[in-house]
């Protein structure tokens, strides 16, 4: 079994969870573009910038990992739409830099997105044609294609609306809703964007299965239910006893989005469930587990 795993973007919301989850079984080399002093000291995070080939090559050469999990990405959809150059450097050229720097036996696990689909008739299975409508989606799809055209063993995991808990210092939809409602703030949430959100601990368990079973190819992951952002927010309010009247339902065309969003980009999870025996949960169950964790903390 491979034992040395390098994580890019290790200080992001998924990277943090992976450090803890995979660290139970493997030697982890966490890397980040600009690790904080605390990250360097407490978590031994190494500096590595995936858009700088020399930085990538030096780190990979020094560590010689068996597996690389690429969590580094430019994920702000509107920022990607405004700055194509930066988005492509991180989401596509960064993947290419990793491929060029590694041994051909090194497995690469790439985190991707439901935004590679047009989003008109989800949920999508892995073999459905891709047709991104935003530059974020296009840049992530290019990263996928670069990896698929390489000689390296790979696994691409697509997921949607990653979320953690409100004590995580990384922004995500759940934390934003929870924090806003806890402070009695009115929020505007769209009713016409539907997906199946991915709870970070469950996603990290899916990645663990990919590693243990040496899975290759493309897999979709998310909750086993599909709901709008508005319904997700209302469910958060219900589970945590917050005021759902503070959630104002709106449509996407009333928001100041720069990039177009998929309307229904949910991901079908039958393949990962059947082939890797990965457990998928309802969004309600995931939120209840977060609530238990908060009470324990």
C-alpha positions as CSV (number, residue, x, y, z in Angstrom):
1,X,0.0,0.0,0.0
2,X,1.2,3.5,-0.8
3,X,2.2,5.3,2.3
4,X,3.3,8.8,1.5
5,X,0.7,11.3,0.4
6,X,1.3,14.9,-0.6
7,X,-1.7,17.3,-0.3
8,X,-1.7,20.6,-2.3
9,X,-3.9,23.3,-0.9
10,X,-3.7,21.6,2.4
11,X,-4.7,24.7,4.3
12,X,-8.0,25.0,2.5
13,X,-11.3,23.6,3.9
14,X,-10.9,20.1,2.4
15,X,-7.1,20.0,2.9
16,X,-7.5,20.6,6.6
17,X,-10.0,17.7,7.0
18,X,-7.8,15.4,4.9
19,X,-4.7,16.2,7.0
20,X,-6.6,14.8,10.1
21,X,-8.4,11.9,8.4
22,X,-5.6,10.5,6.3
23,X,-3.0,11.3,8.9
24,X,-4.4,8.4,10.9
25,X,-3.1,5.9,8.3
26,X,-0.5,7.5,6.1
27,X,2.5,9.8,6.2
28,X,1.1,13.2,5.1
29,X,3.0,16.0,3.4
30,X,0.7,19.0,3.6
31,X,1.6,21.9,1.2
32,X,0.2,25.4,0.7
33,X,1.1,28.4,-1.4
34,X,1.5,30.7,1.6
35,X,1.4,28.7,4.9
36,X,1.0,30.7,8.0
37,X,3.5,30.6,10.8
38,X,1.2,28.4,12.8
39,X,0.7,26.0,9.9
40,X,4.5,25.7,9.5
41,X,5.1,25.1,13.2
42,X,2.1,23.0,14.3
43,X,1.2,21.1,11.1
44,X,4.5,21.0,9.3
45,X,3.0,22.5,6.2
46,X,5.5,23.0,3.4
47,X,5.5,25.9,1.0
48,X,4.6,24.9,-2.5
49,X,2.9,27.0,-5.2
50,X,1.4,24.9,-8.0
51,X,1.6,27.7,-10.6
52,X,5.4,27.8,-10.1
53,X,6.9,24.7,-11.7
54,X,10.2,25.0,-9.9
55,X,8.4,25.2,-6.6
56,X,6.4,22.1,-7.4
57,X,9.4,20.2,-8.8
58,X,11.6,21.0,-5.8
59,X,9.0,19.9,-3.2
60,X,8.0,16.7,-5.0
61,X,11.7,15.8,-5.6
62,X,12.4,16.3,-2.0
63,X,9.4,14.3,-0.7
64,X,8.9,11.7,-3.4
65,X,5.2,11.0,-2.6
66,X,3.4,7.9,-3.7
67,X,0.1,9.9,-4.1
68,X,-0.7,13.5,-4.7
69,X,-4.1,14.9,-3.8
70,X,-4.6,18.2,-5.6
71,X,-7.0,20.3,-3.5
72,X,-5.4,23.6,-4.7
73,X,-7.8,25.6,-6.8
74,X,-9.2,29.0,-7.6
75,X,-12.8,28.4,-6.6
76,X,-14.4,31.8,-6.6
77,X,-16.6,31.5,-9.6
78,X,-17.0,35.3,-10.2
79,X,-13.3,35.9,-9.7
80,X,-12.5,33.3,-12.3
81,X,-14.9,34.9,-14.7
82,X,-13.1,38.3,-14.2
83,X,-9.6,36.9,-14.3
84,X,-9.3,34.1,-16.8
85,X,-5.5,34.1,-16.7
86,X,-5.2,33.5,-13.0
87,X,-8.0,30.8,-13.1
88,X,-6.3,28.9,-15.8
89,X,-2.9,29.1,-14.1
90,X,-4.2,27.5,-10.9
91,X,-6.9,25.2,-12.2
92,X,-5.3,23.9,-15.4
93,X,-1.6,24.8,-15.6
94,X,-1.2,23.8,-11.9
95,X,-2.3,20.3,-12.7
96,X,0.1,20.2,-15.6
97,X,3.0,21.3,-13.4
98,X,2.3,18.5,-11.0
99,X,2.2,16.0,-13.8
100,X,5.5,17.2,-15.2
101,X,7.2,17.0,-11.8
102,X,6.2,13.6,-10.7
103,X,7.3,10.1,-11.5
104,X,4.9,8.3,-13.9
105,X,4.0,5.8,-11.1
106,X,2.8,8.6,-8.8
107,X,-1.0,8.6,-8.6
108,X,-2.8,11.9,-8.8
109,X,-6.2,12.4,-7.2
110,X,-7.8,15.5,-8.6
111,X,-10.7,17.3,-6.9
112,X,-13.1,18.7,-9.5
113,X,-16.6,20.2,-9.6
114,X,-20.2,19.8,-10.9
115,X,-19.6,23.1,-12.8
116,X,-18.0,21.1,-15.6
117,X,-21.6,20.4,-16.6
118,X,-24.1,22.8,-18.2
119,X,-26.5,22.3,-15.4
120,X,-29.8,22.0,-17.2
121,X,-30.8,18.4,-16.6
122,X,-28.9,17.0,-13.6
123,X,-28.2,14.8,-11.7
124,X,-25.3,13.9,-14.0
125,X,-23.5,10.6,-14.2
126,X,-19.7,10.4,-14.8
127,X,-20.1,9.6,-18.5
128,X,-22.4,12.5,-19.4
129,X,-21.0,15.1,-21.8
130,X,-19.4,18.0,-20.1
131,X,-20.4,21.6,-21.1
132,X,-19.3,24.2,-18.6
133,X,-21.0,27.6,-18.8
134,X,-18.6,29.6,-16.6
135,X,-14.8,30.1,-16.9
136,X,-14.4,28.4,-13.5
137,X,-16.0,25.3,-15.0
138,X,-13.9,25.5,-18.1
139,X,-10.7,25.8,-16.3
140,X,-11.5,22.9,-14.0
141,X,-12.5,20.8,-17.0
142,X,-9.2,21.7,-18.7
143,X,-7.4,20.5,-15.5
144,X,-9.3,17.2,-15.7
145,X,-8.4,16.7,-19.4
146,X,-4.8,17.4,-18.8
147,X,-4.7,14.7,-16.2
148,X,-6.7,12.3,-18.3
149,X,-4.2,12.7,-21.1
150,X,-1.2,12.0,-18.9
151,X,0.5,8.7,-18.3
152,X,-0.1,8.8,-14.6
153,X,-2.6,6.7,-12.7
154,X,-5.4,9.1,-11.7
155,X,-8.7,9.5,-10.0
156,X,-10.9,12.6,-10.5
157,X,-13.5,13.2,-7.8
158,X,-16.2,15.7,-8.7
159,X,-18.2,17.2,-5.8
160,X,-20.6,20.2,-5.3
161,X,-21.0,22.8,-2.6
162,X,-18.3,21.6,-0.2
163,X,-19.2,22.5,3.4
164,X,-17.8,22.0,6.9
165,X,-18.8,23.4,10.2
166,X,-19.0,27.0,11.6
167,X,-15.9,26.6,13.8
168,X,-13.9,26.0,10.6
169,X,-12.1,29.3,9.7
170,X,-12.6,28.6,6.0
171,X,-15.7,30.1,4.3
172,X,-18.4,27.8,3.0
173,X,-22.1,27.9,2.4
174,X,-23.1,26.2,5.6
175,X,-20.8,28.4,7.8
176,X,-22.1,31.6,6.1
177,X,-25.8,30.6,6.6
178,X,-25.2,29.5,10.2
179,X,-23.2,32.5,11.1
180,X,-25.6,35.0,9.5
181,X,-28.7,33.5,11.1
182,X,-27.0,33.3,14.5
183,X,-26.4,37.0,14.3
184,X,-30.0,37.7,13.1
185,X,-28.8,38.8,9.7
186,X,-31.1,38.8,6.7
187,X,-29.7,36.7,3.8
188,X,-30.7,36.3,0.2
189,X,-30.5,32.7,-1.1
190,X,-31.3,31.5,-4.6
191,X,-34.1,29.0,-5.2
192,X,-33.0,28.0,-8.7
193,X,-29.6,26.4,-8.2
194,X,-30.0,22.7,-7.3
195,X,-27.2,20.3,-6.3
196,X,-26.3,17.7,-3.7
197,X,-23.8,19.3,-1.3
198,X,-20.7,17.4,-0.1
199,X,-20.0,17.3,3.6
200,X,-16.2,17.5,4.1
201,X,-15.8,14.6,6.5
202,X,-17.9,12.3,4.2
203,X,-15.9,13.5,1.2
204,X,-12.6,12.7,3.0
205,X,-13.9,9.2,3.8
206,X,-14.6,8.8,0.1
207,X,-11.1,9.8,-0.8
208,X,-9.8,7.3,1.8
209,X,-11.7,4.6,-0.1
210,X,-10.2,5.7,-3.4
211,X,-6.8,5.3,-1.9
212,X,-7.4,2.0,-0.1
213,X,-9.0,0.4,-3.1
214,X,-6.6,2.0,-5.6
215,X,-9.6,3.3,-7.6
216,X,-9.0,5.0,-10.9
217,X,-11.1,7.0,-13.3
218,X,-13.9,9.6,-12.6
219,X,-16.3,9.4,-9.6
220,X,-19.1,11.7,-8.4
221,X,-19.7,12.4,-4.8
222,X,-22.3,14.2,-2.7
223,X,-25.3,13.8,-0.5
224,X,-28.0,11.3,-1.6
225,X,-30.6,14.1,-1.9
226,X,-30.7,17.1,-4.3
227,X,-31.9,20.5,-3.1
228,X,-31.7,24.1,-3.9
229,X,-29.5,26.5,-2.0
230,X,-32.6,28.0,-0.5
231,X,-33.9,24.6,0.7
232,X,-30.4,23.9,2.1
233,X,-30.4,27.1,4.0
234,X,-33.9,26.5,5.4
235,X,-32.8,23.0,6.5
236,X,-29.8,24.5,8.3
237,X,-32.2,26.8,10.2
238,X,-34.5,23.9,11.1
239,X,-31.7,21.6,12.4
240,X,-30.0,24.3,14.4
241,X,-33.1,26.1,15.7
242,X,-32.5,29.3,13.8
243,X,-34.9,31.8,12.3
244,X,-35.8,30.7,8.8
245,X,-37.7,33.9,8.2
246,X,-34.4,35.6,7.8
247,X,-33.8,33.6,4.6
248,X,-35.2,35.6,1.7
249,X,-35.8,33.4,-1.4
250,X,-34.6,35.0,-4.6
251,X,-33.7,33.9,-8.2
252,X,-30.3,33.9,-9.7
253,X,-31.1,36.7,-12.2
254,X,-31.9,39.0,-9.2
255,X,-28.4,38.6,-7.8
256,X,-25.2,40.4,-8.9
257,X,-23.5,37.3,-10.2
258,X,-20.8,37.9,-12.8
259,X,-20.6,34.3,-14.0
260,X,-23.6,32.2,-15.0
261,X,-24.4,29.3,-12.6
262,X,-25.8,25.9,-13.5
263,X,-29.4,25.5,-12.6
264,X,-29.4,21.8,-11.8
265,X,-25.9,20.4,-11.6
266,X,-26.5,17.6,-9.1
267,X,-24.2,14.6,-9.3
268,X,-25.4,11.0,-9.4
269,X,-23.4,8.9,-6.8
270,X,-24.4,5.4,-7.9
271,X,-21.0,4.6,-9.4
272,X,-19.0,5.4,-6.3
273,X,-21.5,3.7,-4.0
274,X,-21.6,0.5,-6.1
275,X,-17.9,0.2,-7.0
276,X,-16.2,1.5,-3.9
277,X,-18.9,0.9,-1.3
278,X,-18.9,4.6,-0.3
279,X,-21.7,5.6,2.0
280,X,-23.7,8.6,1.0
281,X,-25.8,10.4,3.5
282,X,-28.7,12.8,3.4
283,X,-28.0,16.5,3.9
284,X,-30.2,16.4,7.0
285,X,-28.1,13.6,8.5
286,X,-24.9,15.5,7.8
287,X,-26.2,18.6,9.5
288,X,-27.3,16.6,12.6
289,X,-23.8,15.2,12.9
290,X,-22.3,18.7,12.7
291,X,-24.7,19.8,15.4
292,X,-23.5,16.9,17.7
293,X,-19.9,18.0,17.0
294,X,-20.7,21.6,18.0
295,X,-22.3,20.5,21.2
296,X,-19.3,18.4,22.1
297,X,-17.0,21.3,21.4
